Amino acid sequence: MKFEVLTIFPEIIECYIKHGVLGKALNKGIVEVKVYNLRDFTSDKHKKVDDYPYGGGAGMVMQIEPFYNAIMHLKADEKPRKLVLLSPQGRKFTQKLAQKFMEESKAMVLICGRYEGIDERVKAFVDEEVSIGDYVLSGGELAALVIIDSVVRLIPGALGDELSAVEDSFMKGFLDYPHYTRPEDFKGMKVPEVLLSGDHKKIALWRKRQALKNTLKNRPDLLKNLSPEDMRILKELC
Ligand SMILES: N#Cc1c(-c2ccc3ccn(Cc4ccncc4)c3c2)n[nH]c1N
């Protein structure tokens, strides 16, 4: 899968993608990430990308021309790609949308604005407008990285044999269970006995109960379409 990112801060993307799961997927050739500096698609000597908003108001707005020139440059190879604009006004990005992007797109262009946003006319050239959540960021780059990271985790082979995105929370419809590792006793804070028991059936039940308990407490909105067994466990918790 190929990601092409349009931004005025390429170093934000370039720094992050070298590490972790993404770095390994890049080294394996499962994923390709190309970053384009929008300033390279300007036509003035100052590489200007923003201007004052028509109608007045605070801040600056990013001009359409660099976005248009960059998108036309990418489209010149006539290969299919999904163009996604990151924006506070976008549809909510969820695990389900990450799965859809992974299944449907061989290539994605992630368009990152800054300042108070970008000229509305850019939207005529994009397929999706996406927001990663109900909070205000300073630009689209972090959102682009969230999308890249969550989509790459879903690509078969990206996590390596020992891990699987299927086990990820949200994939199962509820939050994850608690995790523990050595030491067994840290300043009197002990690992739950059940996890030391070696009884895999008991451990699995304990983990399911804890996951449902966490979900009931922090994200009851996720508790839909539970299996009858999970519903039984949940009722015990209430
Ligand atoms: N995805 C996503 C986002 C953004 C986001 C995305 C792109 C841009 C470009 C510019 N800004 C700054 C800005 C613009 C307008 N209003 C407030 C701040 C952005 C924010 N904020 N919060 C999210 N969940």
The ligand as an SDF file (V2000), in Angstrom:
LIG
                    3D

 24 27  0  0  0  0  0  0  0  0999 V2000
   -8.1550   15.5070   11.1190 N   0  0  0  0  0  0  0  0  0  0  0  0
   -8.2140   16.3910   11.8890 C   0  0  0  0  0  0  0  0  0  0  0  0
   -8.3030   17.3920   12.9020 C   0  0  0  0  0  0  0  0  0  0  0  0
   -7.8590   18.7200   12.9150 C   0  0  0  0  0  0  0  0  0  0  0  0
   -7.2110   19.5280   11.8630 C   0  0  0  0  0  0  0  0  0  0  0  0
   -6.9670   18.9930   10.5990 C   0  0  0  0  0  0  0  0  0  0  0  0
   -6.4140   19.7770    9.6120 C   0  0  0  0  0  0  0  0  0  0  0  0
   -6.1090   21.1210    9.8770 C   0  0  0  0  0  0  0  0  0  0  0  0
   -5.5910   22.1910    9.0970 C   0  0  0  0  0  0  0  0  0  0  0  0
   -5.5050   23.3100    9.9180 C   0  0  0  0  0  0  0  0  0  0  0  0
   -5.9420   22.9540   11.1500 N   0  0  0  0  0  0  0  0  0  0  0  0
   -6.0020   23.8710   12.2760 C   0  0  0  0  0  0  0  0  0  0  0  0
   -7.4070   24.2980   12.5440 C   0  0  0  0  0  0  0  0  0  0  0  0
   -8.3130   24.4840   11.5240 C   0  0  0  0  0  0  0  0  0  0  0  0
   -9.6090   24.9110   11.8120 C   0  0  0  0  0  0  0  0  0  0  0  0
   -9.9880   25.1580   13.0890 N   0  0  0  0  0  0  0  0  0  0  0  0
   -9.1090   24.9590   14.0780 C   0  0  0  0  0  0  0  0  0  0  0  0
   -7.8060   24.5370   13.8430 C   0  0  0  0  0  0  0  0  0  0  0  0
   -6.3390   21.6430   11.1650 C   0  0  0  0  0  0  0  0  0  0  0  0
   -6.8760   20.8530   12.1570 C   0  0  0  0  0  0  0  0  0  0  0  0
   -8.1690   19.2420   14.1230 N   0  0  0  0  0  0  0  0  0  0  0  0
   -8.7840   18.2910   14.8580 N   0  0  0  0  0  0  0  0  0  0  0  0
   -8.8980   17.1550   14.1540 C   0  0  0  0  0  0  0  0  0  0  0  0
   -9.4810   15.9690   14.5920 N   0  0  0  0  0  0  0  0  0  0  0  0
  1  2  3  0
  2  3  1  0
  3  4  1  0
  3 23  2  0
  4  5  1  0
  4 21  2  0
  5  6  1  0
  5 20  2  0
  6  7  2  0
  7  8  1  0
  8  9  1  0
  8 19  2  0
  9 10  2  0
 10 11  1  0
 11 12  1  0
 11 19  1  0
 12 13  1  0
 13 14  1  0
 13 18  2  0
 14 15  2  0
 15 16  1  0
 16 17  2  0
 17 18  1  0
 19 20  1  0
 21 22  1  0
 22 23  1  0
 23 24  1  0
M  END
$$$$
